[in-house]
Structure formats: structure tokens, C-alpha cells
């Protein structure tokens, strides 16, 4: 029975933060299987997962000194991998939504550009929130534009199973995008004048203020 991998202990992480090269190398090597596991569960494809894992390990090697708590290595790595996978999704969404017509296409107004960026981020977040199996087939088929047979073969599915999974992914995405976005908090307005309170009762020792 294989012994499960464990994260580097806090003493090793602390030594790496203090600049010990051997400790830093060990931290990266011992973190690698966990980082790959995160990436495979979060990213759309094995290649994306490999790219995200490599990026996360590079950040770990270069910026371990920014880790505030030595015991928070796992959560830090998870956030880095998750952000890298979402960045990949956003890139794919932007590629899939590039306007047609080349350089002669009309330039969008500033308002349209802002709305487009907001919508792209919303789509990317909705895609990133899908279960991994649905996210894979949706990105490969609808964003990357791969043929259905290619997607089915890459994922080890029959064409019917691939189509069924894609249908569920599209339905889940439509449902997520149809949900109303939370209303932004209204900026604080001018303070309304406080209601005038009746004059407080005076204590007996304060005396009568009238002359």
C-alpha cells in the first residue's frame, strides 16, 4: 500500500522562508503532488492543469517569503491554482468572444467595453464553478471549438455520453447566467438630520437654566 503524500511540515517551510535552499527545494518537491491534484480537479483539461501546477510551483519557489503563516501552505497553493485555472478560462472566453471583422470593425464605446469585460468575467466565473467533468467538455466543445468526436475521444467517452454531458453543462451555465446578480451596495447618502428630541429631563442638582 502506498503511503499518502503529506505536505511539508512547518519547520521545513520556516527554514525555506529563511532562505535555506535545500529546505526550499524539499518544500517544492513535497508540495508538487498536492498542487497537481488541485490542478487536475480545478482546471478544464490535463494540459491546463499541468500549466497551472507549474505556475503555482514557480510562485511557491519565488515567493514563499510572502506566506504569512507556515501552516497555511496548502490553502495558499489551492488559491494560486484556482486563480490560474480561472485565468485560463477567462483567456478562452475572451478568444471565443473576439469581434468579427478584423481591424475595420467598429470600435466599441467605453460603456460597451466595460460591459463586455464584466460579462466576460461573469461567464468565466460561471464556467469555473461548473463540476470538473462538465467544465472540461464545455470548454473543449464550445470555447475551443473542437469537433464532438475529438472531445469524446479525448475524454474517453462515447459520442452519446459526451453530448449528454455537454447538454448538462450548457443547461447549468444558462441557469447560472440567468440568475440575477446581487445588487451593488448603494453609496451612503447625505446624513439625514436627526429628529429633534424633547429636552431631556434635568437632574435636580442642575438647577433651572432660566435667569
C-alpha positions, 0 to 999 in steps of 0.5 A: 500500500502506498503511503499518502503524500503529506505536505511539508511540515512547518519547520521545513517551510520556516527554514525555506522562508529563511532562505535555506535552499535545500529546505526550499527545494524539499518544500517544492518537491513535497508540495508538487503532488498536492498542487497537481491534484488541485490542478487536475480537479480545478482546471478544464483539461490535463494540459491546463492543469499541468500549466497551472501546477507549474505556475503555482510551483514557480510562485511557491519557489519565488515567493514563499517569503510572502506566506504569512503563516507556515501552516497555511501552505496548502490553502495558499497553493489551492488559491494560486491554482484556482486563480490560474485555472480561472485565468485560463478560462477567462483567456478562452472566453475572451478568444471565443468572444473576439469581434468579427471583422478584423481591424475595420470593425467598429470600435466599441464605446467605453460603456460597451467595453466595460460591459463586455469585460464584466460579462466576460468575467461573469461567464468565466466565473460561471464556467469555473464553478461548473463540476470538473467533468462538465467544465472540461467538455464545455470548454473543449466543445464550445470555447475551443471549438473542437469537433464532438468526436475529438472531445469524446475521444479525448475524454474517453467517452462515447459520442452519446455520453459526451453530448449528454454531458455537454447538454448538462453543462450548457443547461447549468451555465444558462441557469447560472447566467440567468440568475440575477446578480446581487445588487451593488451596495448603494453609496451612503447618502447625505446624513439625514438630520436627526429628529429633534428630541424633547429636552431631556429631563434635568437632574435636580442638582442642575438647577433651572437654566432660566435667569 
